[in-house]
Amino acid sequence: MKIVTSKLLLCIFISCIAFSCKTKAQTERKPNILWIIAEDLSPFMGCYGDSINKGHTPVIDQLASDGVLFKRAYATAPVCSAARSAIITGVMQTTTGTHNHRSSRFTEDSIVPQNLRILLPKDMKTIPELMKDAGYFTFNSGKDDYNFHYDRTALYDVGTKENYKPGMNGWQGNHAIDFMTVKNYVWNARKDKDQPWFGQVQIMGGKKDYKYVREGEKLAPNDVPLPPYFPDIPSQREAWTMHYNANRGSDVTVENILKQLKADGELENTIIFFFSDHGSPTSLRHKQFCYEGGLLVPLMIRGNHPALKAGIVRNDLVSLLDVSATTLALGEAQMPAYLDGQDLFAETFKEQQYVIGARDRCDYTIDRIRTVVSKDFRYIKNFFPDRPMMQAGYRDNKPIVLDMKKAHEEGKLTPYQEEHWFGVRPVEELYDLKADPDQINNLANDPKFSKVLVAHRTVLENWIKETDDKGQYPEDVSQLEATFNLWKDRPRFKNAKVNPEYDQFKKD
């Protein structure tokens, strides 16, 4: 009897030790961190106070309620590759020389020639690399779209591009994964199921998610009023409404991701960042431009972490560069001194008075715009004011552009629309965001706002000098020629009055 009792006590003792070790291991395990990145999605959502989509983005709204919602989050650029280059390094794209859209490539699934490579500084690592160093399994189930040369296997433990070869400049595909059809969820690819993971799931957002609106909830073009900077014509109504539907469809896509995380037992230990790379692509003046519509993005963070208390709403100015820094902090990874962002939940966090945004060459359209947003104002500096808003661009064959030009020719635009779209742009623009949310009334020449103008102008001028903004220098000729060669045979380029910088490459 004593022998049996002793054995029983021994078993209980061993079990207690095992349970204690397991509990300690579970407690010490780092959280998984997931970036759900929506392509080109402006925050037309209930949680952002949008009256049209109130009640029609319930999953995203609940995600915001369960965590921290940021009402004033801004992309660093209003176009994919420049913005994504900044997010993935945590450094402003104008500092790393990755500011020109779709540079450091121009090849089809092959190694980028030496003369076209843009290299990051030797001491700079991307966020996935830093997370790998901290013990994380990393993946990206969608596009990279980074404007620098790199080996994708150094960033991600697993990807979704079967024909990727070491030495290639990563997968620079133009599209995110359609999460409504994908069957293999990449977090399940890790061999050690106790290893924490950092992943990027790219959803189609403004580019395609309008297809997935719940039955009976799709908006018709006349259901959504147009902003005054658009002419009231069918193509503009359709494009504007499409983005409201895209928000409703993205809600369905996010719902599927959350369901799969839960089914795989990953939801409880996963911190979720939901944001977009920049604003709406469906209408003019948003994507590729530095107004609120191009740079204001959704951002919410939810997870089982002391910093992520449910129901918090923050109205301070933040940049997506803060997402990069916060991810490293939550993953207990190295925080390099070169980061431009802050840990949003650090005790040392300081609210920003200003956030900078930048637009440079987009596809073959050469432009340079800088912007400063503050609590109440947005300042914009146009460095090529003689190049109108409607200068030749990649959307020239779309109805929104063709119909806009037709309305211009037929004299059907309002005086403001005529000047805004086809006139010489002002060198400086200043808008009161509270009194003028559509950013129509330019206050740059109003004496009442001269101090505000000078303050924002000074912030921008100092920032350009302090960061050595690479946009102030002409683009490398080899990169510019590669852009010309990429587009020269396409009708929209050949038949358009493109920028004079390309004249040097034309043959007589």
BELSULDA-V884029 format. One record per helix or strand of 3 or more residues. SS is the DSSP state (H for helix, E for strand). FROM is the first residue (numbers start at 0). LEN is the number of residues. Records with the same first field share a line. If there is no record, write none. Layout:
BEGIN
SS: FROM-LEN, FROM-LEN
END
This chain:
BEGIN
H: 1-27, 45-3, 57-8, 79-10, 92-4, 113-3, 126-7, 151-4, 185-4, 204-8, 220-3, 233-30, 291-4, 319-11, 398-11, 414-8, 446-21, 469-3, 476-11, 490-4, 499-6
E: 31-7, 67-7, 136-5, 196-7, 269-7, 295-7, 311-8, 354-5, 368-5, 376-6, 427-5
END
